Amino acid sequence: MGNCVRSAKRYRLTGSGRIPNRRRRQCTLPDEEIMSPAARPLAPADRRFLTGLIGAPIAHSASPAMHERAAEALGAHCHYQLIEVAGAASEELRLLLDGVRRLGFAGVNVTFPYKEAVVSLLDELSPGAQAIGAVNTVVVRDGRLIGHNTDTTGFARAITELVRDPAQSTVAVIGAGGVGKAIAFALAGIGVAEIRIFDTDRAKATQLAGQIGKRGKTSIVGSVEDAVRGATGVVNGSPVGMLPNRGTPVPDALLHKGLWVADAVYTPLWTPLLNAAKAEGAEVMTGRELAIYQAADAFELFTGLKPSAVEMGNAFDAVMARRYAKVNAA
């Protein structure tokens, strides 16, 4: 097993718009995972890509490993830059996106808390992103910033393992923010019978139901209990349970064997919600599949190349294995 130093760095943006405090993040990877720079053949110029992720906190992200591994498997080279920006106002995001436009990026992913904030700052939106009102993928084309939402397409691919009979399925969606919106649209797209939407901010739930409109049947509920009661499945689309938070969006008492449970959070992979659901005998899905499929769809948008979801999954699993090894060692 060989050692390597990854060049995926995190940047923090100051109020001035400058990007200081470079951090080099080290990792140890098996030789078969990522070749050393000396052993890796140089990719042709048209198969080298600069991409990245904007959000906070993102030090835990598995995206660099997934995108870089996918490119390598295709004989290409991708550098995936972590750009950590906490508490950015609209003007700061505008400056950052202008940098993405000018600095040779093929595109960037956008995560919490900016999936909705970037929408008005882009030049164009795909029909899906326009309908949802949230963006997790920004592609640079001819100097224009085009927003897409691969959370929706990725979740639609992932959830088919749990939603085996959409027409007989009632699904509770917890959280109506950027991820919750994408999940609800995906569920409507595969034809579930009813989507129950709960958010602590009822106005967000109401807005989401209005956006889905005739695409699917929705119900706005006033409590998690009302959302889950009688449902066939529940999806956490909120950040509750994402480290350092150790809460759960659904009380353990509402979980049972006849309910499937999915969580969009993947840090930790096994959230308190999923652990509790599994203990009750419920069928569960971690955030792994959503993370992999949304990344695969974003990679294809960035590069025009179709990646291997298997390779991206292997990279994701390696990141998780190292993370849990550190936790267990501590």
C-alpha positions in Angstrom: 0.0 0.0 0.0 1.6 3.3 -1.1 1.3 6.8 0.3 0.3 9.9 -1.6 -0.4 13.5 -1.0 -3.6 14.8 -2.5 -3.7 18.3 -3.9 -7.3 18.8 -3.1 -7.2 21.9 -0.9 -9.7 24.0 1.0 -10.0 27.7 0.6 -11.8 30.1 2.9 -13.1 33.3 1.3 -12.7 36.5 3.3 -15.0 39.5 3.2 -12.6 41.2 0.7 -13.2 38.4 -1.8 -9.6 37.1 -1.6 -8.9 33.5 -1.1 -6.2 33.0 1.6 -5.1 30.2 4.0 -4.3 27.4 1.6 -4.4 24.0 3.3 -2.8 20.9 2.0 -4.8 17.7 2.9 -2.8 14.5 3.1 -4.1 11.0 2.6 -2.9 7.5 2.3 -4.4 5.6 -0.6 -3.8 2.1 -2.0 -1.6 2.0 -5.1 -4.4 0.5 -7.1 -6.7 3.4 -6.2 -4.7 6.4 -7.5 -1.5 6.1 -9.3 1.5 8.2 -8.3 2.0 11.3 -10.4 5.1 9.8 -11.9 3.3 6.6 -13.0 0.2 8.4 -14.3 0.3 9.1 -18.0 -0.3 12.7 -18.8 -3.8 13.2 -20.1 -4.3 15.1 -23.4 -5.1 18.8 -23.0 -8.7 18.3 -24.0 -9.1 15.6 -21.3 -7.8 17.7 -18.3 -10.5 19.2 -16.2 -10.6 21.7 -13.3 -13.7 21.3 -11.2 -14.7 21.8 -7.6 -17.1 22.3 -4.7 -18.5 25.4 -3.1 -20.0 25.2 0.4 -19.4 25.0 4.1 -18.5 22.8 5.9 -16.9 20.6 3.2 -13.7 19.2 4.6 -15.4 15.8 4.8 -16.5 15.7 1.2 -15.9 12.5 -0.8 -16.4 14.4 -4.1 -12.6 15.0 -4.9 -11.9 11.3 -4.6 -15.0 10.3 -6.7 -14.4 12.8 -9.5 -10.6 12.3 -9.7 -11.0 8.5 -9.7 -13.7 8.7 -12.5 -11.4 10.8 -14.7 -8.4 8.5 -14.1 -10.5 5.5 -15.1 -11.3 7.2 -18.4 -7.7 8.2 -19.1 -8.4 11.8 -18.3 -7.2 14.0 -15.4 -9.4 16.0 -13.1 -8.4 18.2 -10.3 -11.3 18.8 -7.9 -10.9 21.8 -5.7 -12.6 22.2 -2.3 -13.6 25.9 -1.9 -14.9 26.3 1.6 -16.8 29.6 2.0 -18.7 30.1 5.3 -21.4 32.8 5.6 -21.0 34.3 2.1 -23.4 37.0 1.1 -24.7 37.3 -2.4 -21.9 39.6 -3.6 -19.3 37.3 -2.2 -20.8 34.4 -4.1 -21.0 36.5 -7.2 -17.3 37.2 -7.0 -16.5 33.6 -6.4 -18.6 32.4 -9.4 -17.0 35.0 -11.6 -13.6 33.5 -10.6 -15.0 30.1 -11.6 -16.0 31.6 -14.9 -12.6 33.2 -15.6 -10.1 30.7 -14.1 -10.6 27.7 -16.4 -13.1 25.7 -14.4 -15.2 23.2 -16.4 -17.7 23.7 -13.6 -18.3 23.4 -9.8 -20.7 21.6 -7.6 -22.6 23.7 -5.0 -23.7 22.3 -1.6 -25.2 23.5 1.7 -25.9 26.3 2.3 -25.8 27.8 -1.2 -27.9 25.6 -3.5 -30.7 28.2 -3.6 -28.5 31.3 -3.1 -26.6 30.8 -6.4 -29.7 30.5 -8.6 -30.1 34.2 -9.3 -26.4 34.6 -9.9 -26.2 32.3 -12.9 -26.6 33.1 -16.6 -28.9 30.2 -17.4 -30.7 27.3 -15.7 -31.6 23.9 -17.0 -35.4 23.2 -17.1 -35.1 21.0 -14.0 -33.1 23.5 -12.0 -35.5 26.2 -13.0 -38.5 24.3 -11.8 -36.8 23.2 -8.5 -35.3 26.6 -7.7 -32.1 25.0 -6.5 -28.7 24.2 -8.1 -26.0 21.7 -7.1 -24.0 21.8 -10.4 -22.8 24.8 -12.3 -21.3 24.2 -15.7 -19.1 26.7 -17.5 -19.9 26.9 -21.3 -18.4 29.6 -23.5 -18.0 31.9 -20.5 -21.6 31.3 -19.3 -22.6 29.8 -16.0 -25.4 27.2 -16.4 -27.1 25.7 -13.4 -28.3 22.1 -13.2 -29.6 19.9 -10.4 -28.1 16.4 -10.3 -29.5 15.8 -6.8 -32.8 15.1 -8.5 -31.5 12.8 -11.2 -29.2 11.1 -8.8 -31.9 10.5 -6.2 -34.3 9.2 -8.9 -31.6 6.6 -9.8 -30.9 5.7 -6.2 -34.4 5.4 -4.8 -35.6 2.8 -7.2 -34.3 0.1 -4.9 -36.7 1.2 -2.2 -39.7 2.5 -4.2 -40.7 -0.7 -5.9 -44.3 0.2 -6.5 -44.5 4.0 -6.9 -48.3 4.1 -7.5 -48.8 2.5 -4.0 -46.2 4.6 -2.2 -46.7 7.5 0.2 -43.4 9.1 1.1 -42.6 11.7 3.8 -39.9 14.2 2.9 -38.4 15.9 5.9 -36.9 19.3 4.9 -37.8 21.6 2.0 -34.5 23.2 1.4 -32.2 22.6 -1.6 -31.8 18.8 -1.1 -35.4 18.3 0.1 -36.6 20.1 -3.1 -34.6 17.8 -5.3 -35.8 14.7 -3.5 -39.4 15.7 -3.7 -39.1 16.5 -7.5 -37.4 13.1 -8.0 -40.3 11.3 -6.2 -42.8 13.1 -8.2 -40.9 12.2 -11.4 -41.0 8.5 -10.6 -44.8 8.7 -9.9 -45.2 8.1 -6.2 -48.8 8.4 -5.1 -48.3 11.1 -2.5 -45.5 13.2 -1.1 -45.9 14.6 2.4 -43.7 17.6 3.0 -42.6 18.8 6.4 -40.3 21.7 7.2 -39.9 23.6 10.4 -40.4 26.6 8.2 -43.9 25.9 6.9 -43.6 28.6 4.2 -40.8 26.5 2.6 -43.0 23.4 2.5 -45.9 25.4 1.0 -43.5 26.9 -1.7 -42.2 23.4 -2.6 -45.7 22.0 -2.9 -46.6 24.8 -5.2 -43.5 24.3 -7.3 -44.3 20.6 -7.8 -47.8 21.5 -8.8 -49.4 19.0 -11.2 -46.2 16.9 -11.4 -47.4 15.0 -8.3 -49.8 14.9 -5.4 -48.4 16.7 -2.4 -49.5 17.3 1.2 -48.2 19.9 3.5 -48.1 18.6 7.1 -47.6 20.4 10.4 -45.4 17.8 12.1 -43.1 14.9 11.5 -45.6 12.7 13.2 -48.3 13.7 10.6 -45.8 13.1 7.8 -44.7 9.6 8.8 -48.0 8.3 10.1 -49.3 5.7 7.5 -46.4 6.4 5.1 -44.5 3.7 3.3 -41.2 5.5 3.3 -39.5 8.6 4.8 -36.5 10.6 3.4 -34.4 13.0 5.4 -33.6 15.9 3.1 -32.5 18.2 6.0 -29.0 18.6 7.5 -30.2 17.2 10.8 -27.8 14.3 11.7 -24.9 15.7 9.6 -21.7 16.0 11.7 -21.2 17.7 14.0 -25.0 17.5 14.6 -26.0 14.2 16.2 -29.8 14.8 16.2 -32.4 12.9 14.3 -35.3 14.4 12.3 -37.7 11.5 13.1 -38.4 10.4 16.7 -37.4 6.7 17.2 -40.9 5.9 18.3 -42.3 6.6 14.8 -40.0 4.0 13.1 -41.1 0.5 12.4 -40.4 -2.5 10.2 -43.0 -1.6 7.6 -41.3 1.7 6.8 -38.3 2.2 4.6 -36.0 5.1 5.6 -33.5 7.0 3.5 -31.1 9.7 4.5 -29.4 12.2 2.1 -26.7 12.8 4.8 -23.5 10.8 4.3 -21.3 12.3 7.1 -21.7 10.1 9.0 -22.8 7.4 6.6 -24.8 5.8 9.4 -26.8 8.7 10.9 -28.7 8.4 14.2 -31.9 8.1 12.1 -30.6 5.2 10.0 -29.2 3.4 13.1 -32.5 3.7 14.9 -34.5 2.6 11.8 -32.3 -0.4 11.2 -32.7 -1.4 14.9 -36.5 -1.5 14.3 -36.1 -3.7 11.3 -36.8 -1.1 8.7 -35.2 -1.2 5.2 -32.7 1.6 5.0 -30.6 3.5 2.4 -27.6 5.6 3.4 -26.5 8.7 1.6 -24.0 6.7 -0.4 -26.1 6.1 -3.5 -27.3 9.7 -3.8 -23.7 10.9 -3.4 -22.4 8.6 -6.1 -25.2 9.1 -8.7 -25.4 12.9 -8.3 -21.6 13.0 -8.7 -21.7 10.8 -11.8 -24.3 13.0 -13.4 -22.4 16.1 -12.5 -19.1 14.6 -13.9 -20.8 13.9 -17.2 -22.1 17.5 -17.4 -18.6 18.9 -16.6 -16.6 16.7 -19.0 -18.9 15.2 -21.6 -17.5 11.9 -20.6 -19.7 9.1 -19.0 -18.1 7.9 -15.8 -18.2 4.6 -14.2 -20.5 4.6 -11.1 -18.7 1.6 -9.9 -15.3 3.4 -9.9 -16.9 6.4 -8.2 -18.5 4.1 -5.6 -15.1 2.5 -4.9 -13.6 5.9 -4.4 -16.4 6.9 -2.0 -16.1 3.6 -0.1 -12.3 4.2 0.3 -12.9 7.6 1.8 -15.5 6.2 4.2 -13.2 3.4 5.2 -10.3 5.7 6.0 -12.7 8.0 8.0 -14.1 5.2 10.1 -10.6 3.7 10.6 -9.5 7.1 12.1 -12.6 7.2 14.3 -12.0 3.6 15.5 -8.4 4.3 16.2 -9.3 7.3 18.3 
